[in-house]
Amino acid sequence: MAVKEQASSPPAVDKEDFFWTYTEEPHKTRRQAIIKAHPEVLKLCGPEPLTVPLVLGVVSLQVFCAYALRNTPFLSWTFFLTAYIIGATANQNLFLAIHEISHNLAFKSPLANRLLAIIANLPIGIPYSASFRPYHLTHHKSLGVDGLDTDLPTALEAWFLDSVAGKAFFCTFQILFYAVRPMMVYSLPLTWIHALNVAVQLGFDYALVRSWGGHALAYFILSSFLAGSLHPCAGHFIAEHYVFSQHSKAQDAAAHSSKDAPPPETYSYYGILNLFTYNVGLHNEHHDFPAIPWSRLWKLNQIANEYYRDLPCHYSWTGVIVQFIMDKEVGLWCRVKRKEGGRKVGNGSHTQPVAS
């Protein structure tokens, strides 16, 4: 069972507070060390053309399912199980396709990536791909920075949901938390790509309802909700950055080998569900080298294995969800936070420094 691991740097360990740290986020340091030891890893960077047909294939699958269920009662096991088993898995795949595309890893052209993300967004039912990109890239540039990293739960969430029932509620509705929280932390100026995302999505939804009825759109919306609810693939939301570690002397030694070692704040998952999720489970690898696409993250792990093999990790996303809900020592407060630093990513490819 995963347990929370504490470090000797000065994060707070009060159960009613987050882990506050004053060290630099670990990925930049490890990236520099890996490049120095294995400069060949830089050859792994760049777009993965296979992403394009995969996106089109999953979008087509979801459109076919919506058509097949157009006359199926919404309150039926056929509708629900199709949405849970096929729809939620497919839409989680599309969430993570958009994640890949946000790093410009499908095409060399930034515009082509934005347009593909809008296509990948179609079966999700609600326009979000244009807004996701700047929020997500800021998460990379500002990992753990309070007020910038919108992946972090707020103090109100952590306090109010600090119970088994509260955490079960969070896991059930976490897709709504991830959708609403960024807008509550800071707003983004609207651009033409946001307008295009909204226009294309609403036009597609309207055509869908006019052609096949409301059940087809309901299938997309339910699939998206279930993809971020109590679904095995949704475990990645929690597994990636909540402070978990596995029982292991080697991992304990790695975490405490340096007096100034920061607390662990990113965790990889090495289980089979990576096959459906663009290898997002290799999350340490992804944060170390966000320019390496999903198809080459395992190669990075093999080349620089000495940097990853002793890091705490997960092997079951379902187990992560269960432990998160049931374990009194794990909760929304189990996140590493920093008070300053980082960079806010704008709506183009530029970034702007954030005043400390």
C-alpha positions in Angstrom: 0.0 0.0 0.0 1.2 3.5 -0.8 2.1 5.7 2.0 2.8 9.4 2.3 6.5 10.2 2.4 8.0 13.2 4.2 11.3 14.9 3.4 13.8 16.7 5.5 13.5 19.9 3.6 11.0 22.4 5.2 7.6 21.4 4.0 4.8 21.5 6.5 3.5 18.1 7.6 0.4 19.2 9.5 -2.5 17.1 8.3 -4.5 20.3 7.9 -2.0 21.9 5.5 -0.2 21.1 2.3 3.4 20.1 2.0 5.1 23.5 1.5 8.5 23.4 0.1 11.2 25.9 -0.7 13.2 23.8 -3.2 13.1 24.0 -7.0 10.7 21.5 -8.7 12.7 18.3 -9.3 12.2 17.9 -13.1 14.4 20.6 -14.3 17.3 19.3 -12.3 16.8 15.7 -13.3 16.4 16.7 -17.0 19.7 18.4 -16.9 21.4 15.4 -15.3 19.9 13.0 -17.8 20.9 15.1 -20.8 24.5 15.3 -19.4 24.6 11.5 -18.8 22.6 10.5 -21.9 22.6 13.2 -24.6 21.0 10.8 -27.0 17.6 11.2 -25.3 17.2 14.5 -27.1 16.8 12.5 -30.3 13.5 11.2 -28.8 11.9 14.7 -28.9 9.5 15.7 -31.6 6.0 14.9 -33.0 4.6 11.4 -33.2 2.6 11.1 -36.5 0.7 8.0 -35.2 -1.3 10.3 -32.9 -3.3 11.6 -35.8 -4.9 8.3 -37.0 -5.4 7.2 -33.3 -7.4 10.4 -32.6 -9.5 10.0 -35.8 -10.1 6.3 -35.0 -11.3 7.0 -31.4 -13.5 9.9 -32.6 -15.0 7.6 -35.2 -15.6 4.9 -32.6 -17.5 7.4 -30.3 -19.5 8.7 -33.2 -20.5 5.1 -34.1 -21.5 4.4 -30.5 -23.6 7.6 -30.3 -25.4 6.6 -33.5 -25.9 3.0 -32.2 -27.5 4.3 -29.0 -29.6 7.1 -30.5 -32.8 5.2 -29.8 -31.7 3.4 -26.6 -33.3 4.7 -23.4 -30.9 6.8 -21.4 -31.9 5.0 -18.1 -30.9 1.6 -19.3 -28.0 -0.8 -18.5 -27.2 -0.9 -22.2 -26.7 2.8 -22.4 -24.8 3.1 -19.1 -22.5 0.2 -19.6 -21.6 1.3 -23.1 -20.9 4.7 -21.8 -18.8 3.4 -18.9 -16.8 0.6 -20.6 -16.4 2.0 -24.1 -17.3 5.7 -23.9 -15.4 6.6 -20.7 -12.3 4.8 -21.8 -12.5 6.4 -25.3 -13.1 9.9 -23.9 -10.3 9.5 -21.4 -8.1 8.6 -24.3 -9.2 11.8 -26.1 -8.6 13.8 -23.0 -5.0 12.6 -23.1 -4.7 12.9 -26.8 -5.5 16.6 -26.2 -2.9 16.6 -23.5 -0.3 15.3 -26.0 -1.4 17.7 -28.7 -1.1 20.6 -26.2 2.7 19.9 -26.3 2.7 20.1 -30.1 3.4 16.4 -30.3 1.2 15.5 -33.2 2.4 17.9 -35.9 5.3 20.3 -36.2 2.8 23.1 -37.0 1.3 24.7 -33.8 -1.8 25.6 -35.8 -2.3 22.0 -37.0 -2.0 20.8 -33.4 -4.7 23.3 -32.3 -7.0 22.2 -35.1 -6.5 18.5 -34.3 -7.3 19.2 -30.6 -10.6 20.7 -31.7 -11.4 17.5 -33.6 -10.4 15.3 -30.6 -12.7 17.5 -28.5 -15.8 16.6 -30.5 -17.0 13.4 -28.7 -16.3 15.1 -25.3 -19.4 17.2 -26.0 -18.1 20.4 -24.2 -15.5 22.7 -25.7 -12.3 22.8 -23.6 -9.3 22.0 -25.7 -8.3 25.6 -26.4 -8.4 26.5 -22.7 -6.7 23.3 -21.5 -3.5 24.1 -23.3 -2.4 27.3 -21.5 -3.5 26.0 -18.1 -1.7 22.7 -18.7 1.5 24.3 -19.9 1.5 26.6 -16.9 1.2 23.5 -14.8 4.5 22.3 -16.3 6.2 25.7 -16.0 4.8 26.3 -12.5 4.6 22.9 -10.9 3.2 23.2 -7.4 3.2 27.1 -7.4 0.2 28.3 -5.4 -2.1 30.5 -7.6 -0.6 29.3 -10.9 -0.8 25.5 -10.9 -4.5 24.8 -11.3 -4.0 21.1 -10.9 -3.6 21.9 -7.1 -6.7 21.6 -4.9 -7.6 24.7 -3.0 -7.4 24.9 0.8 -11.2 25.0 0.8 -11.4 21.8 -1.2 -8.8 20.1 1.0 -10.6 21.1 4.3 -14.2 20.5 3.2 -13.6 17.1 1.6 -11.2 15.7 4.3 -13.3 12.6 5.0 -14.0 9.3 3.4 -17.4 10.6 2.1 -15.7 13.8 1.0 -13.0 12.1 -0.9 -15.5 9.7 -2.4 -17.5 12.7 -3.6 -14.3 14.3 -5.0 -13.4 11.1 -6.9 -16.9 10.7 -8.3 -17.1 14.3 -9.5 -13.5 15.1 -10.0 -14.0 16.0 -13.7 -16.1 18.9 -12.6 -13.4 20.1 -10.1 -10.8 20.0 -12.9 -13.2 21.9 -15.2 -14.2 24.6 -12.8 -11.2 25.1 -10.6 -8.9 26.7 -13.2 -11.4 29.5 -13.9 -11.6 30.1 -10.1 -7.8 30.5 -9.8 -7.2 32.8 -12.8 -9.0 33.6 -16.0 -7.6 33.5 -19.5 -8.3 36.1 -22.2 -10.4 34.7 -25.0 -8.7 34.3 -28.4 -9.8 33.3 -31.9 -8.8 29.7 -31.2 -11.2 29.6 -28.1 -13.9 31.1 -30.3 -13.3 28.4 -33.0 -13.3 25.6 -30.4 -16.6 26.8 -29.1 -18.2 27.4 -32.5 -17.1 24.0 -33.9 -18.2 22.1 -30.8 -21.6 23.8 -30.6 -22.1 23.3 -34.3 -21.2 19.6 -34.1 -23.5 19.2 -31.0 -26.4 20.9 -32.8 -26.0 18.7 -35.9 -25.8 15.6 -33.8 -29.0 16.4 -31.9 -30.8 17.4 -35.1 -29.7 14.2 -36.9 -29.8 11.5 -34.2 -31.6 13.1 -31.3 -30.6 14.1 -27.8 -29.5 10.6 -26.7 -26.5 10.8 -29.0 -25.2 13.9 -27.3 -26.2 12.5 -23.9 -23.9 9.6 -24.6 -21.0 11.9 -25.2 -21.6 13.9 -22.0 -22.1 10.8 -19.9 -19.0 9.3 -21.3 -17.0 12.4 -20.4 -18.4 12.5 -16.9 -17.7 8.8 -16.3 -14.2 9.2 -17.7 -13.4 11.6 -14.8 -15.3 9.7 -12.2 -15.0 6.3 -10.6 -13.3 4.7 -13.6 -9.9 2.9 -13.5 -8.4 5.3 -16.1 -9.4 8.3 -13.9 -6.9 7.1 -11.3 -4.2 9.0 -13.2 -5.6 12.3 -12.0 -4.8 11.3 -8.4 -1.7 9.1 -9.0 0.3 11.8 -10.9 1.0 14.3 -8.1 -0.6 13.4 -4.8 2.1 12.5 -2.3 2.2 8.7 -2.3 5.2 6.4 -2.1 5.5 2.7 -1.9 7.0 0.7 1.0 10.6 0.1 -0.1 13.9 0.6 1.6 15.5 1.5 -1.7 12.9 4.2 -2.3 13.1 5.5 1.3 16.9 5.7 0.9 16.6 7.6 -2.4 14.1 10.0 -0.9 16.3 10.8 2.1 19.7 10.4 0.7 20.2 14.2 0.6 19.5 16.6 3.4 18.1 19.0 0.9 16.0 16.5 -1.1 12.6 17.8 -2.0 9.5 15.7 -1.1 8.3 13.5 -3.9 5.7 15.3 -5.9 5.3 13.4 -9.2 4.7 9.7 -9.5 4.8 7.3 -12.5 2.4 4.4 -13.1 3.7 1.4 -14.9 0.6 -0.7 -15.4 -1.4 -1.9 -18.4 -3.8 1.0 -18.6 -1.0 3.1 -20.2 -2.0 1.3 -23.4 -5.3 3.3 -23.4 -3.9 6.6 -22.2 -1.0 7.6 -24.3 1.4 6.4 -21.6 0.4 9.3 -19.3 1.3 7.0 -16.4 5.0 7.6 -17.2 4.5 11.0 -15.5 8.0 11.6 -14.1 9.3 10.9 -17.6 6.8 13.2 -19.1 7.5 16.1 -16.8 11.2 15.6 -17.2 10.9 15.7 -21.0 7.5 17.1 -22.1 8.8 17.3 -25.7 9.1 13.5 -25.9 5.8 12.0 -27.2 3.9 9.2 -25.6 5.4 6.6 -28.0 9.0 7.2 -26.9 8.5 7.6 -23.1 9.3 4.0 -22.5 12.5 4.4 -24.5 13.5 7.3 -22.3 12.8 5.2 -19.2 15.1 2.4 -20.6 17.9 4.8 -21.6 17.9 6.7 -18.3 16.6 3.9 -16.1 19.1 4.6 -13.3 17.2 7.9 -12.7 13.7 6.3 -12.6 14.0 2.8 -11.1 14.2 3.9 -7.5 11.5 6.6 -7.6 8.3 5.8 -5.8 5.6 4.7 -8.3 2.2 3.1 -8.8 1.2 -0.1 -10.4 -2.6 0.2 -10.0 -4.8 3.2 -10.7 -7.8 1.4 -9.2 -5.7 0.8 -6.1 -4.8 4.5 -6.0 -8.5 5.5 -6.0 -9.4 3.0 -3.3 -6.5 4.1 -1.1 -7.1 7.8 -1.7 -10.7 7.4 -0.5 -10.2 5.0 2.4 -6.8 5.9 3.9 -7.0 8.6 6.6 -3.3 9.5 5.9 -4.1 10.4 2.3 -6.2 13.3 1.1 -6.5 16.5 -1.0 -3.9 18.1 1.4 -1.3 15.6 0.2 0.2 17.9 -2.4 3.5 19.8 -2.6 3.0 23.5 -2.9 5.4 26.5 -3.5 4.6 30.1 -2.7 6.5 31.6 -5.7 8.3 30.9 -8.9 7.1 29.5 -12.2 5.9 31.0 -15.4 2.4 31.6 -16.7 1.9 30.4 -20.3 -0.1 32.7 -22.5 -2.5 31.8 -25.3 0.2 31.6 -27.9 3.5 29.9 -27.7 5.1 32.6 -25.5 5.4 32.7 -21.8 5.5 35.6 -19.4 7.4 35.7 -16.1 5.3 35.9 -13.0 6.3 38.4 -10.4 7.3 36.8 -7.1 
